[in-house]
Amino acid sequence: MKLPVLAFLVLSGCFGCAPEQAGESSAATDLEALTNEYLFLELSMGWHDNGHVDAYFGPESIRTAANDAQVSLAEIRSRAAQLRTQLAAHRDSAEDALGLARLDGLDRRLVALDTRIDLHEGRNLDFDAESVRLFGTSAPDHDASYFAAILGDIDSLLGGEGDLSVRVNDFRNQFVIPEDSLEAVFDKAIAECRRRTLQYIDLPDHESFSIEYVNDKPWSGYNWYQGNAQSLIQINTDLPIFISRAIDLGCHEGYPGHHTFNALLEKNLVKDRGWQEFNIYPLFSPQSLIAEGSGNYGIELAFPGSERIEFEKKELFPLAGLDVTEADRYYALLGLLAKLEYAGNEAARDYLNGDMSREEAIQWLVDYALSSPERAKQRIEFFDTYRSYVINYNLGKDLVRAYVERDTTTITERWRRFESLLSTPVTAADLDQH
């Protein structure tokens, strides 16, 4: 039988109780107690929305308290507002700039939590306003003319006649990894991503991850961080996987991407500093812009210049049984397609704002992102599930690149700044100030 909420919180040491429930004891105003309250609120939101908490590896007692209390969205909102006030009172006692960044980061997370409550209650926001409140920034707005010159360059590269999207996808289909080669190709790619990352970043000796191949997902790959430097990485095989995706996903989900990011946060902030709020990763929070942006920028950091093409032609193409004859043109195409990445943001913005129907958004992705109809439909499913989260991949990458490369000239300097970014409570609002 479930205990009454008040009795349970008393027996559990009052994890997650509101400040007024805890009395006037010093623990109620201590920063550690406030971060426990924060964890409780995020986990409570996770009870209402099972996609809210991407990873949690903190005290089980707080998760149990949240699951048993089952506090309402209104109470989560109210207590989050109180917590913001209490955290603001700690600013004068922050020891240094990093301590201030920690408090700012917590405050921004609570703004994001309040925003998710709004969305859960049906109060849809304008796409840009939503992204600012969740992730700390908004993406630039581009109309069709912005992409026209890029489409012209792609047309010239491929030659031929007929629908450009069809020609692009027919050409790319030469580079699909056969299903029976997927595991070998991904294992080789991830091993190289890891080798290159470990040349510059020290990770815990026991770090590792496992890989699963899954179906029926709105994403192509996902890292489920387990804590203690362990991850589960899932690869979606709903659609054919191009050879270039092996390095993309190996870096983005693993090294030096999400797995590396989470392991560094856990080691440097949770274990070394005792900052318990980093025991949780709320997906819809400012942390995601850094996570996705660093995951995407990490690809070019790990494989600068022509090193990626050379490695793939030498190692991955033979494993997949693919002909390298057209490899250079394939990567030239990928470079141009990367310039169309913001077309996805435009589709998401107009679709979620109600300015495009589902069918119009699919057609926009076919016309301006040069997606196949099947991949365009999968992107719409992503928009339906994750909404303005889409900006974190391209805008996040651009912001992380600008931050890492500002006043740096050597690869060692860039790796050093990249590791620092992955080890501190920096958010989008901070990047231009560092």
N, C-alpha and C positions, 0 to 999 in steps of 0.2 A: 504494500500500500504506500502511495506517495505521501511523504510528510508535508504538512502545511509549509508554504514558502518561508515564512519567518522562522519557524522551528528549524528547517533545513539549513538556512543561512547561518544560524547561530551554531549549530552542530558542526558545520563545515568551516568554521573560523571566519564567517561573514564574507567569504569571497563574493564579490559582485554586489554587496549591499550598497545602497546609496549612502552618501556621506552622512545624511541626517540619521540614518538607521544605525550608523556605527558610533554615535555619540560624539563627544568632544575629545576623544583620545587622540594622541599625537599620530597614531597610525592612520587616522582618517584623512589627515592632511599631508602625510608623508608621500613623496613622489612614487615610491614603490607601491603604496596602497592605491594611488590614483591610476597607475598603469595596470594594476589588477582589475580595477573597475573598468578601465578601457577594454581589456581583454574580455571581460564578462559581457560588455555591451556588444562588441563585435560578434562574439559567439552566440549571443542572444539573437542578433540579426540573422545569423546563420541558421537558427532554428526556423525562422520565417522564410528564408530563401536559401535553399541548399547549394546554390552557386556562389554565395557571397564569400565564404571562407575558402580560399584557395589552398592554404596550408596552415596547420596549427600543430606545434610541437612543444607547447608549454605545459604547465601543471594540469593534470587531469581533473583535479578538484575544481578548477574554475570551469572547465567544460561541463562537468557533472552539475555544478550549481546552475549554469545557464540552461542546460537541458531540462532540469527539474523545475526551475522557476518559471520558464516559459512566459517571460514578461512581454507585455504588449508593445506594439510599435510606438504607441503614444508615450509609454514609460521609457522606452529606449531613447526617444527623442528628448524627453525632458531631462533625463539623467545625463545625456551627452552634452546638453547645454550647460548644466551645472558643472560638469567636468571641464568644459572649456574655460569657464570662469576660474575654477581652482587652478588649472594649469597656468593660466595667465598670471596668477599671483606668484608663481615660482620663477618668473622671468628675471626678477631682480636678484635672485640667488643663484642663477646659472653661473657655473664656474668659468665658462669660456664660450667661444663662438660655436663650438660643436654642441655644447649644452643648449644654447639658444636654438640651434638648428633642430635639435631633438624636440624641443617644446613646440617649435613652429610646425614640424612634421606631424606631431601628434594632433595639433589643432587642425591641420589640413585634413588629416584622416577623419576627424570628427565631422568636419564640414561634408566630406564625402559620404559618411554614414548617414547624416541627415538627408542628403540628396537621394540616397538609395531608398530611404523611407518614403520620401516624396514619390518616387517612381513606383514603389511597391503599392502605394495607396492610389495609384492612377493619375497622379498629377504630372503628366508628361511635360518636359521642359524643351525649349528650343535646343537644337543639337549643340550649338556653340556654348550656350549658357550651361548646359549639362556637362560638357567636357571640361569647362573651366572649374566647375564645382567638384567634379570627380577627380580630375587629373591635373588641374592647375594651369591649363592653357587651352587654346583653341587653334584649330588648323586654318591655314590660309584658304581663301575661297577662290577657286579657279573656274572660269567658264569654258565652254567647248573650244573656243579659239586658242586657249593656252596649250591644248594638247594637239592642235592641228599640225604644227610644224614637226612635232615628234612623230606623229602618224606618217607624215610625208617621208621622213628619214627611214622609217621602218619599211614603207612601201618601196623605196629605192633600194634598200638592202636586199629585200627578198625578190624583187622583180616579179614578173608574171602578171596575170590579170585576174579579175574577179574580186569578190569580197575579201578585204584585207584580214579580217578576223579569221576567216576560214583558211586563208593562206598561212597565217601565222601558226594556227593550231595544227594544220597538216604538217608544217615543217617541224614543229616541236615534237610531234608524235614519233619522229625518228629516234628520239632520245628518251623513250620510256624504259625504265628498268624492268626487265622481265620479272614476274612474280617470284620465280624460283631463285632469283639472284638478289632479292631485296636484302636478306639478312647479311650476306657476305659483303655487299656494297656498303650498307650502313655501318657494319662493324669496322670496316676498313676506314671509312670516312671519319667516324667518331674517334677512332684511335689516333688518327692524324690531328684532329682538332684538339684532342687532349694533349698530345705530345707538344704541339706548338704552344698551347696555353701554359703548360708546366715549365716551359723555358723562362717564363716571366712572372708567374704567379705561384706562390706556395699554397697548396691546398692541404687539408688534413690528410694524414697518411691513410686513414680508413675510408676516404670518400669513394663512392661508387654509385652506379645506377643500373637498373635493369630496363629492358626494352620490351614492350608489347605491341603487337600489330592488331589494330582494332577496326571496327566499321561503325557506320551510322553516327558520325559526329559532324558538327558544323565547322570544325577546325582541321588543319592538316597534321598538326603535332601538338603535344601538350606535355609539360613537365609537372608532375605531382611530387612536390618536395615532401619528404617524409621526416625530416629532422635528422640530426647526427650525421650530416653530410651524405645522406642517402636520398636518391630520387627514383621515381618510376616515370619513365618516358614512354608515351604512347604515340604511335604513328598510325594515322588514319589511311586505310587502303581502299576507301570507297571509290576513288578515282585513280587512274594511272599516275604513277609517281615518276617525274622526270629525273634524269641523272643529276642535275644540278641541285635537287632538293636534298640529296644526301649530305653534302657539306652545309647547305643552308640549315637543315634541321639539326645536324650534329653540333654545329656551333651555337645556334640559337637556343636549343633546348638544353645543351650540355656545356660545352667548353668553347669560348669563355662566357656563355650565356646564362640561362636561368639556373642551372645546377651550380655553376661557379658563383653566381650572384648570391643565391640563398645560402650556400656554404660559407661564404665570406661574411655575410650579415650575421649568421648564427655564431660564427667563431669570434668575430671582432666586436660585435655589439652585444649579443646576448651573453656569451660565455666570458669574454674579457671585461666588458663594462657592466654587465648585469642589467641591460636595458630590456626589460621583459616584453615590451610592446612589440619587439621584433621576433617574438615567438609566434606571431600570427602574420599571415599575409592576406589581408582583405583584397580581393581581386579588383574591386572598383574603388581604387584609392590612388593617390599620387605616386605611390611606389611603382605602379604598373607602367607609367611612362618611362621611368628609368629602366625597369626590367625589360620591357619590349624594345626600347630604343637601344639599350646596350646589347641585347641579344642580336639585333640586326646589325648594328655597327661592328660587333665583335667578329662577324664573318670577314669583313674586309681588313680588320685589324690582324686577325690570325693568318689571313692569306692575302698579303698586300700585292699590288701590281699584278703581274702575270703568274704568280706562284700558284694560284688556285687552278687556272687552266692547265698549267703544266702538270700538276699533281693529278688532276682528274683524267687527263688524256693518258698519262702513264699508268695510273693505278686503277681508277674506277671504270673507265670505259672498257678495258679488257675484262674486268670482273663481270660486267653486265653484258658482255658480248656485243658491244656497240661499235660501230665504225667511227673512227675519229676524223674522217675526211672532211666533214662539215662542222667539226667542233668549233673552229675559230669563228665561223659565221654564226653559229648557235650562240656563242657567248657575246658576240657583238649585238645580236638580237636581244639577249637578256639585259645588256647594258641600256639599250634603248627602252625596253619594257619597264625597267626600273624607274625611268623618268615619267612613266604614266601612273605610278603608284598612287598619286593624289586623286586620280580619277575615282578610286574606290571611296575616298572620303566624300567626294561630291555626290556619289550615288547614295551613300549612307545618310548624308545631311538632308538631301531633298526627300528621300524615301521616309525617313523618320520624322521629318517636319510635315509630312503630308503633301509635299509639292510634287511627288512622283508616285505613281502606282507601283505595285510590285513588278508588273510587266514592263513598265517604263524603266525602272531601275535595272532590271536584268538586261534590257536592250542597251542602256547606257554603258554597262560594264562590257558588253560585247563590242560596242562601237568604239569606246574610248579607253578601256583597259585591255581590249583585245582578248577577253576571256572567251572560252568556249561557253555555249549555253549551259552546259552541265556545271561548270565551275562558277559561272555567274549565279546560278540558283543556289549553290552552296554558300556563296558569299552573302546572299540575301538571308539565308538561314543564320549566318553569323551575325548580321545586323540585327535580326529579330532577337537573338539571344543576348548579345553583348553591346548593342547600341553604339554609343560614341566611343567605345573602347578602341575602335578601328584606328583612331588617330595616333595611338601609342606606337604603332609599328613604323610609320613613315616620318611623322613629325618627331616622334621620340628619337629615331635614328639620326635625324638631322640635328636635333639639339645636342645629343650626346656627341656626335662627330665634332660639332663646333666647339663644345666644351673641351674635349680631349685634345683637339688639334690646335687650339688657340695657344700661340707662343711656344709650340713644341715643334721640333724638327726631326728628331730621331725616333725610331721605332721603340727604343727603350724608354724614352721619355713618355711616349704615348701609352705604352703599357702601364707605366707607373701611375699616370694620372687616371687611366681606366680602372686600375685596381683600387685606387683611392675612392673613385666614384662609387664602386661596388661595395665599399666598406664603410660608408658614412650615410647619415640620414638626409642626403641631398634630394630635393624634389625639383620639378620643372621651374618653379618660381625662383630657385636658387641658382640655376645654371648660368644665367647671364651676369651674376654677381661674383663668380669665382674665376 
